[in-house]
Amino acid sequence: MPDDDKTHPIPDLTGYITEGQFILDRTLHAKGIFAPVDVQNSLSRLWSAGVGEGKTRADHGPLKDQLFASYATGKEVRELAVILGEASLTESDKAHMKFADRFEEEFIHQGHHIERSIEESLDLGWKLLADVPRGSLKRVKPELIERHLGNAGNT
C-alpha cells in the first residue's frame, strides 16, 4: 500500500470485501522476523467463530486477549525506555518489555519451514506469559493461570 497508509482507498476498500486483513510490519521484517505480521493492527472478522471448546481449546480466547494486552504493554514500555532509559523502568516494566521481545522472536517469528500446530502455539503463549507478573494477567481467569502456569513464572 502506498507509504504504508492503510487508510489509502485501495487497502481501505478491500477491508469491506474480505474477511480480514494481515498487516505486515517493516520493523519486524528488519529484525528478521518471519512472517512480520503486525498482530495489533491485523484483524479477522471470522476469528471468534473458530475458537473455543470443541473447536480449539477453552483457553484460546482469553489467552489471545492476554497475549495481545501484554504485547501492547511491552511495546509501550519499549518506547518509554528509548525516551527515559531502561534505568527508569520498574521490574514489571522490564518483564513486559522482555515479554514483547520474546513474543516477537518466538511466537510471531515462525521461520520459513517451521510448522506449529494450534496446540503448540497456545502452549507457547502460556510459556511466554510465565515471564509476566501474575498481577498483570487480568484477561485470563485465575483457574486458567493455575492450570497452565502452576507455580512457574513471576508472582
N, C-alpha and C positions, 0 to 999 in steps of 0.2 A: 504494500500500500504506500502511496506517496508520503514520504517523510515520516513514516510510522504513525500516520494520523488515522486512527480507526474511525474517526468521525467523517472522513472523506466519503463522498457519496457512494463510491463503489463498495468498499468494505462495509459501510454502514447499511446499505440496502441489502446486501447479501445476508445480513443478520436476520432479516424478516422472512427469508425463504429457506433458511437452513434450520437444523435442529440444535445448532450450537456453533461456537467459534473457538478455535485454538489460536491464541495469540502467542507468537514466538518473541522471545526476549533477546536482544542483541548482547546485553550484559552477560546473560547466562551462556550464550554462544561463545563469547570472548573468553569465558572461564573454561571452555571445553566441555560444557555440559550438553549431553545429547539425550533426548530431544529438549531443546531450550524452551519449554512451554512455560509461559507466564501464568501460573495457576491462579493468581489473584484476578486476572482480567479475562481469562478464558471462561466460557460458560457452556452449559448443556441444558437444554430445555427438557430433555428426557431422563436426566440423571436420576431423579427421585423414583421413577417407575422401575428402575433396575437394581435397587439396593435393598438391603434389609433381610430379615429372617426369611428363609425359603428361596431367596434369590442369591444373596451373597452371605453375609453374616450379620447378626443383630447389632454388632458394634460398628458396622460400616459407616452409617450416617453420623453418629456422634463423633467417631474417630476422625472422619473427614473434617467436621466442623472444628475440632480441637487442633488438628494439624494446621488448618487454614489460619486459625486465630494465633497460634504460637508462631507460625511463619511470619505473619504480618507484624507481630510484636518484635520478632527478631530482626526483621528488615528495618523497622523504625529505630531500634536500638543501634543497628549498624550505622545508620545515617547520623544519629546523635554522637556516636563515637568518633566519627570523622570531624565533627564540629567541636565537641567538648573534650575529646581524648578518652581513651579507654580507662584512664585512672579515675575518671568521674563516674564510672558505671558501678551500679550495685552488683552484688553476686547474682541476683535474679536477672538483671540486665545481661550480664556476661553469659549466663546459662541460655537465655533466649537467643543471643547472638550466635553462640555455639550451635544451638539447635538449627537456626536458619542456615548456617554453613553446612551442617551435616545433612539437612533436608535437601538442599540443592545437590550436594555431592553424592548422596546415597539414595535418595528417593526419586527426585526428578531425573537425575542422571541415571540412565539405564544402559547406556552403551549401544552400539550398533547391533551386536549379536547376542544380547542377553534377553532371554525371555523370562519374565517374572509373573507368576500367577497372581490372581487377586488375593488369595490367601497369604502368599509370601509378602505382598505389598502391605496388607493390613498388619501382619506381624512386624514388618519393618517399621511401620508407622508407630506402633507401640514401643518398639525398641528405641526409636529416636526420642519419643516423649519421656523416656526414663531420665533424660538429662534436664528436663524442665521441672522447676519446683512444683511439688504437688499442689500447693495453694493456687497455682496458676491454671490448673486443669479444671476449668469451670464449665466446659462444654460436654463433659462426659460424667456419667453418674459414678459415685464412689465405688459401687459394686463392680463396674467395668474396670475401673482403675485397679482395684484389688485383684480381680481375675487375671488381668493381663500384665500388670506390673508387680503385683505382690509387694514384697519389701524392697524391690530394686529401685534404684534411682534416687532422685532428690526428694527430701521431705519438706 
